[in-house]
Each structure stands twice: as structure tokens, then as C-alpha cells.
Amino acid sequence: MNKTLKPLFACLFSGLICTGAAAAEPQVINIKTDGSSMVMSVTSDGEVLFHHFGGRIDDATPVTGIKSYRRTDHGTDNLAYSTMGGRNFREPALRVTHADGDMNTELRYVSHTTRTLADTNVTRTVIKLTDTNQALDVELFYTAYAEENVITTHAVIRNREKGSIVLHSFYSSSLPVKARSYLLTHLYGAWARESQVDHTLLTHGSKSIESRTTHTENPAFMITLDSESFDENYGEVIAGALAWSGNFRLNFEVDEFNVLNILAGANPYASDYTLGAGESFTTPEMIYTYSSEGAGAATCTTGRATTAYGTGIPTPRRCSTAGRAPISRSMPRRSRR
């Protein structure tokens, strides 16, 4: 018998399936606080996919194996930082015209590091990405505040091309979320009637909350998952706030697979930014928290974190201040562009 056929027959007669070398498990990036996890993975071709933001998961490997059933020839899986180019047909976090006029950007994984800062309650993860064809780098910064269950994020865009590039969209974060339904809660207002509460059940398509020349909208929101009613004490809630006093945009897009893609950052409207060769651009900081005990807990955890780390947002009076005492520190601050 031909020697090359012997292993095949051995597998068939033993009832085994022979597929050659075992597929390597994806590299997992698990950013954790005491009560939450933000899970990403790196595919074999270098894409960084986003899988989970919610309750803490110590072993996140099984999460990365959940299939999305997206067609590979139409659209991408949920990217950690989406761009205009390749197979992404949703609103991108980053849209660039490169020095040679090319408008296609496809980011791939280079490396990532996680380190504990001087305050052992705080860890920082930096994911380095680079474009497949252009000398463009993006670094995604995630800072986790363990006791406060808060994760902040921003992006740094670096131009290594020979000429200037133009940034058209440059959001601070891209957050894909998967649930059966999404109830958006945010604040709006005007003089003498500030902080009016609005609840909107998101449907397929896009909804934006933005400020261009006024201050009638607030750069913060809550998303109640799997419920059409807002509750202070029960249910899963994701809360976000942009640490930015300029024009902003929060974009909520529910796609055909019922995935909610959240983009948050500086408003791209009339905001094209020319980035010279060798220069870098740092986006504003986006603050996230997750609660499995309703909106009240999300408000309190964010309040305690911002009080402890000096961003100037007071803890709501109804929240307990027991535990971590306020200290004179600052979360990472970024200058306006």
C-alpha cells in the first residue's frame, strides 16, 4: 500500500477525523475589573475582534469561539476598532484619506501589553495595530479601574507616511454589543429645563446623539439590555460618558444581525483634521461601566470612579461612598485637537 495512504486509512478505520494540524486557538485579550470583562481576540489573519463587554469572565477562551454566522464575503465580524475599507460596511470608527489618495484602511494586530500602574487598582492595556498597506498605526488604550468597575478607552493615531493624511472620522471607541433588545436612555435640555430624560427603544438602523454648535445634548448614555423598560435596581445596563467638552457624536447602529455598534467620540461633522508626516493624534477619553443590578448601580460606580480619580463628576447623593475614599488623582486627560 502507498505509504501516504496508510495514515488516512488508519484514521478512517479508527473512527477519527483527520484534518491535519490542529487549528491554533485565537489569542485572547481579556481586560478585567472586579465585576466586568471586555474580551477581544486576534484572528489568524490579524484582525482584532470584539466579543464581550459585561460580567466578569476569568477564562474568556470559550467566548471567542462563539460563531457570528456572518458571511465572510459580505461584512466583517465585530471589530475592536472598525475602519472604512475592506469588508466593513458599517459606520467606521476611523476614516482616513492617505497621503497617496487611497481611502482604504484595514488594521491588523501587531502586539499588545498589559501593565499595572503605580496605583495597583489600575491596569492599562495597549493594543497596537497597523494598516496592511499604508504606514499608519493605531494604538488602542484601555485603562481598567478594578474596584470601581470602570474601563476607559481612547485611540492614538500615528502617521508614518511620507506626506500628510486627512482624518475624517476618529472616534474614541467602537463597542459592539449583542442582546435581544436595546433601550437607550440619555439626557437633553435647554435653558431652564436642563437634564430632561429620554428613553428610546432602538430599532434596526442608526440613531445619533450629537452636538455641533449647541449644548442641548449630553455626551453620556445608558443602554438597558434585553428589556424595554428602564429600571434603577434590576437588569443589565451599559453606561458610557465621553470626557470631552467640545462637539461630540454618539452613534448607535443596530445591524441585520441585531448587533448594536456604539461609536463615541469627537463629532466628525465639518471636522476633517490634517495629520502631518510623523505626527500623532489622540482622541478624547471614553468612560464605560457595566451593571447587572440596574441603572442605579451603573450611575454609582461611575460616580465613585470619577470622584476617586478627579474628573470632576460628583458621586450622586443616593450612592454609598463606603469603600474607596476619594483621592487626589487624575484619569488620563487628553488635549483637544
Secondary structure per residue as TSV (DSSP state, phi and psi in degrees):
chain	resnum	aa	ss	phi	psi
A	1	M	-	360.0	142.5
A	2	N	-	-57.8	131.8
A	3	K	T	-60.3	-31.0
A	4	T	T	-72.6	-19.9
A	5	L	T	-89.1	-19.9
A	6	K	H	-59.3	-46.3
A	7	P	H	-62.0	-35.7
A	8	L	H	-64.8	-47.3
A	9	F	H	-65.1	-35.0
A	10	A	H	-61.6	-40.8
A	11	C	H	-67.8	-42.9
A	12	L	H	-64.3	-43.7
A	13	F	H	-75.1	-20.6
A	14	S	T	-90.2	-1.8
A	15	G	T	81.0	13.2
A	16	L	-	-95.0	157.0
A	17	I	-	-103.8	119.4
A	18	C	-	-99.2	118.5
A	19	T	-	-126.1	16.8
A	20	G	S	82.8	-151.9
A	21	A	S	-64.3	141.6
A	22	A	-	-65.2	139.5
A	23	A	-	-67.2	134.2
A	24	A	-	-70.9	140.8
A	25	E	-	-70.5	144.6
A	26	P	-	-66.2	150.0
A	27	Q	E	-72.3	130.7
A	28	V	E	-106.9	134.8
A	29	I	E	-116.4	112.3
A	30	N	E	-118.9	104.8
A	31	I	E	-94.8	117.2
A	32	K	E	-121.6	144.3
A	33	T	-	-113.7	-173.8
A	34	D	S	-63.2	-28.5
A	35	G	S	-126.7	5.6
A	36	S	E	-146.4	161.1
A	37	S	E	-137.1	144.8
A	38	M	E	-121.0	112.7
A	39	V	E	-113.3	130.4
A	40	M	E	-132.1	165.0
A	41	S	E	-145.0	162.8
A	42	V	E	-111.5	123.2
A	43	T	-	-78.3	173.4
A	44	S	T	-64.9	-26.0
A	45	D	T	-98.8	11.2
A	46	G	S	93.9	0.7
A	47	E	-	-71.5	141.7
A	48	V	E	-101.5	113.0
A	49	L	E	-99.8	147.6
A	50	F	E	-104.2	129.9
A	51	H	E	-116.1	-34.1
A	52	H	E	-159.4	134.0
A	53	F	E	-136.0	112.5
A	54	G	E	178.3	-143.0
A	55	G	E	-58.7	154.5
A	56	R	-	-64.0	137.4
A	57	I	-	-128.0	118.5
A	58	D	S	-78.2	-43.7
A	59	D	-	-109.3	100.2
A	60	A	-	-92.5	0.6
A	61	T	H	-56.7	-45.7
A	62	P	H	-60.2	-30.7
A	63	V	H	-63.7	-36.9
A	64	T	H	-71.2	-14.3
A	65	G	T	-89.4	-3.8
A	66	I	-	-70.3	126.7
A	67	K	-	-82.1	144.1
A	68	S	-	-95.8	-16.3
A	69	Y	-	64.4	20.7
A	70	R	-	-76.3	145.6
A	71	R	-	-75.7	131.5
A	72	T	T	-68.8	-19.4
A	73	D	T	-93.7	4.8
A	74	H	S	-150.2	98.6
A	75	G	-	90.5	166.5
A	76	T	-	-116.9	165.7
A	77	D	S	-68.6	179.0
A	78	N	-	-73.2	110.0
A	79	L	B	-83.6	147.8
A	80	A	S	-68.1	-31.6
A	81	Y	S	-148.7	98.1
A	82	S	-	-76.1	150.1
A	83	T	B	-131.4	163.8
A	84	M	S	-84.3	111.4
A	85	G	B	147.3	168.9
A	86	G	T	63.2	-131.8
A	87	R	T	-103.6	14.9
A	88	N	B	-87.4	118.1
A	89	F	-	-111.9	6.6
A	90	R	S	-95.3	172.2
A	91	E	-	-58.0	126.2
A	92	P	-	-87.5	151.4
A	93	A	S	-75.7	-29.9
A	94	L	E	-131.5	125.6
A	95	R	E	-130.7	122.5
A	96	V	E	-132.5	142.3
A	97	T	E	-105.1	116.7
A	98	H	-	-76.5	172.2
A	99	A	T	-60.6	-29.7
A	100	D	T	-93.2	8.5
A	101	G	S	92.5	-9.2
A	102	D	-	-65.1	135.6
A	103	M	-	-110.5	9.2
A	104	N	-	-94.4	128.4
A	105	T	-	-131.1	124.9
A	106	E	-	-133.1	113.4
A	107	L	E	-92.4	141.9
A	108	R	E	-131.5	153.6
A	109	Y	E	-67.1	138.0
A	110	V	E	-112.5	-53.6
A	111	S	E	-169.3	170.8
A	112	H	E	-150.5	152.3
A	113	T	E	-135.0	149.9
A	114	T	E	-132.3	130.0
A	115	R	E	-141.9	152.1
A	116	T	E	-86.3	133.3
A	117	L	-	-82.0	-177.3
A	118	A	S	-56.3	-38.7
A	119	D	S	-82.9	113.5
A	120	T	T	-67.0	-8.1
A	121	N	T	-76.9	-11.5
A	122	V	E	-120.3	129.3
A	123	T	E	-122.1	150.9
A	124	R	E	-127.9	128.4
A	125	T	E	-113.0	131.5
A	126	V	E	-120.5	121.3
A	127	I	E	-106.6	121.5
A	128	K	E	-99.3	129.4
A	129	L	E	-125.2	155.7
A	130	T	E	-142.5	153.3
A	131	D	E	-73.5	149.7
A	132	T	S	-70.9	-25.3
A	133	N	S	-125.6	-23.7
A	134	Q	S	-111.6	158.2
A	135	A	S	-84.1	65.9
A	136	L	E	-126.3	127.8
A	137	D	E	-118.1	147.4
A	138	V	E	-132.1	132.0
A	139	E	E	-113.9	127.9
A	140	L	E	-102.1	120.8
A	141	F	E	-103.6	128.4
A	142	Y	E	-126.2	119.7
A	143	T	E	-113.2	120.2
A	144	A	E	-106.2	126.9
A	145	Y	E	-104.5	101.0
A	146	A	T	-60.3	-56.0
A	147	E	T	-67.1	-32.0
A	148	E	T	-85.0	-9.0
A	149	N	T	56.0	43.8
A	150	V	E	-123.7	137.9
A	151	I	E	-126.1	125.9
A	152	T	E	-108.1	153.7
A	153	T	E	-148.6	148.0
A	154	H	E	-153.8	169.6
A	155	A	E	-122.3	146.4
A	156	V	E	-118.9	123.1
A	157	I	E	-106.9	124.8
A	158	R	E	-118.9	129.7
A	159	N	E	-99.9	109.8
A	160	R	-	-105.9	11.8
A	161	E	S	-75.6	169.2
A	162	K	S	-75.4	-20.2
A	163	G	S	-132.5	-174.2
A	164	S	-	-74.2	150.1
A	165	I	E	-119.2	162.1
A	166	V	E	-116.8	123.8
A	167	L	E	-92.3	120.1
A	168	H	E	-97.1	-42.8
A	169	S	E	-128.5	136.3
A	170	F	E	-151.9	66.2
A	171	Y	-	-68.3	154.2
A	172	S	S	-73.3	-34.1
A	173	S	E	-152.5	155.8
A	174	S	E	-127.5	122.1
A	175	L	E	-129.9	101.3
A	176	P	E	-82.8	138.2
A	177	V	E	-133.1	140.9
A	178	K	E	-120.5	120.7
A	179	A	-	-155.3	176.9
A	180	R	S	-79.7	-33.4
A	181	S	-	-150.7	161.4
A	182	Y	E	-138.2	118.4
A	183	L	E	-105.1	114.8
A	184	L	E	-90.3	129.5
A	185	T	E	-123.0	128.8
A	186	H	E	-151.2	173.9
A	187	L	E	-113.7	144.1
A	188	Y	E	-141.8	174.7
A	189	G	E	170.2	-175.0
A	190	A	E	-152.8	-177.0
A	191	W	T	-58.3	131.9
A	192	A	T	72.2	1.4
A	193	R	E	-146.9	58.5
A	194	E	E	-74.8	161.8
A	195	S	E	55.4	50.7
A	196	Q	E	-80.4	134.9
A	197	V	E	-90.8	134.0
A	198	D	E	-127.1	131.5
A	199	H	E	-115.4	127.5
A	200	T	E	-134.0	125.5
A	201	L	E	-82.3	117.1
A	202	L	-	-74.4	136.9
A	203	T	-	-115.0	177.4
A	204	H	S	-62.5	137.6
A	205	G	E	119.3	-162.6
A	206	S	E	-121.0	145.1
A	207	K	E	-135.0	135.6
A	208	S	E	-122.2	142.0
A	209	I	E	-115.7	121.2
A	210	E	E	-149.1	159.5
A	211	S	-	-126.4	132.0
A	212	R	S	-114.0	-57.0
A	213	T	S	-130.1	2.5
A	214	T	-	-125.9	176.6
A	215	H	-	-123.2	36.2
A	216	T	-	-82.4	-15.8
A	217	E	B	-109.6	160.5
A	218	N	-	-114.9	133.8
A	219	P	S	-81.9	46.9
A	220	A	E	-144.6	157.8
A	221	F	E	-159.5	166.3
A	222	M	E	-132.2	143.0
A	223	I	E	-119.8	115.0
A	224	T	E	-87.4	125.5
A	225	L	E	-95.4	138.8
A	226	D	S	59.9	29.4
A	227	S	-	-153.6	144.5
A	228	E	S	-98.5	7.9
A	229	S	S	-125.9	146.6
A	230	F	-	-90.2	131.7
A	231	D	-	-139.8	133.5
A	232	E	S	-74.0	-22.0
A	233	N	S	-118.8	-16.0
A	234	Y	S	-133.5	151.0
A	235	G	B	101.7	164.5
A	236	E	E	-89.0	132.4
A	237	V	E	-138.1	134.7
A	238	I	E	-109.2	128.0
A	239	A	E	-118.5	143.1
A	240	G	E	-140.6	148.6
A	241	A	E	-146.7	135.1
A	242	L	E	-95.5	123.3
A	243	A	E	-84.7	75.0
A	244	W	-	-157.7	125.6
A	245	S	-	-95.8	-1.5
A	246	G	S	-90.7	-169.0
A	247	N	-	-63.2	134.0
A	248	F	E	-133.6	167.8
A	249	R	E	-147.1	130.6
A	250	L	E	-113.7	117.6
A	251	N	E	-114.4	129.1
A	252	F	E	-120.1	114.3
A	253	E	E	-124.2	116.7
A	254	V	E	-97.8	118.4
A	255	D	-	-92.7	-173.3
A	256	E	T	-69.9	-13.1
A	257	F	T	-100.2	12.4
A	258	N	-	63.1	27.6
A	259	V	E	-91.9	130.7
A	260	L	E	-91.3	119.4
A	261	N	E	-103.8	116.9
A	262	I	E	-104.7	121.4
A	263	L	E	-112.6	134.3
A	264	A	E	-140.1	134.2
A	265	G	E	165.4	-164.8
A	266	A	E	-62.7	143.9
A	267	N	-	-70.0	124.7
A	268	P	-	-75.6	-7.3
A	269	Y	T	-62.9	121.7
A	270	A	T	51.1	37.2
A	271	S	-	-126.5	26.7
A	272	D	-	-53.2	133.3
A	273	Y	E	-124.0	124.1
A	274	T	E	-88.3	121.8
A	275	L	E	-110.6	113.8
A	276	G	-	-70.8	163.6
A	277	A	T	-58.6	131.9
A	278	G	T	82.9	-1.2
A	279	E	-	-95.3	164.2
A	280	S	E	-131.9	157.9
A	281	F	E	-131.5	129.5
A	282	T	E	-111.9	126.1
A	283	T	-	-80.6	162.8
A	284	P	-	-63.7	164.5
A	285	E	E	-85.5	135.8
A	286	M	E	-110.3	134.1
A	287	I	E	-111.6	129.0
A	288	Y	E	-126.4	149.7
A	289	T	E	-146.9	159.5
A	290	Y	E	-128.4	140.4
A	291	S	E	-133.6	138.1
A	292	S	S	-102.4	7.6
A	293	E	B	-124.9	37.6
A	294	G	H	85.8	179.3
A	295	A	H	-69.3	-30.9
A	296	G	H	-60.5	-43.0
A	297	A	H	-66.5	-37.0
A	298	A	H	-63.5	-42.1
A	299	T	H	-62.4	-42.8
A	300	C	H	-69.0	-42.5
A	301	T	H	-64.4	-40.8
A	302	T	H	-64.8	-41.3
A	303	G	H	-62.7	-43.5
A	304	R	H	-64.5	-40.1
A	305	A	H	-65.0	-45.3
A	306	T	H	-72.1	-29.6
A	307	T	H	-68.8	-44.3
A	308	A	H	-67.1	-33.8
A	309	Y	T	-110.0	13.6
A	310	G	T	75.9	32.7
A	311	T	S	-88.9	-4.0
A	312	G	S	90.7	5.1
A	313	I	-	-96.8	116.8
A	314	P	-	-72.3	151.0
A	315	T	-	-69.2	131.2
A	316	P	-	-56.6	145.9
A	317	R	T	-60.9	-30.6
A	318	R	T	-75.6	-9.6
A	319	C	S	-87.0	142.7
A	320	S	-	-71.9	139.2
A	321	T	-	-102.9	11.7
A	322	A	-	-66.4	153.6
A	323	G	S	100.7	-126.5
A	324	R	S	-69.7	122.8
A	325	A	-	-81.0	148.9
A	326	P	-	-60.0	138.5
A	327	I	-	-134.0	159.3
A	328	S	S	-87.5	85.2
A	329	R	-	-138.7	172.1
A	330	S	-	-130.2	139.1
A	331	M	-	-68.9	162.9
A	332	P	-	-55.6	128.8
A	333	R	-	-110.9	138.1
A	334	R	-	-121.3	137.9
A	335	S	-	-76.5	155.3
A	336	R	-	-66.3	154.9
A	337	R	-	-71.8	360.0
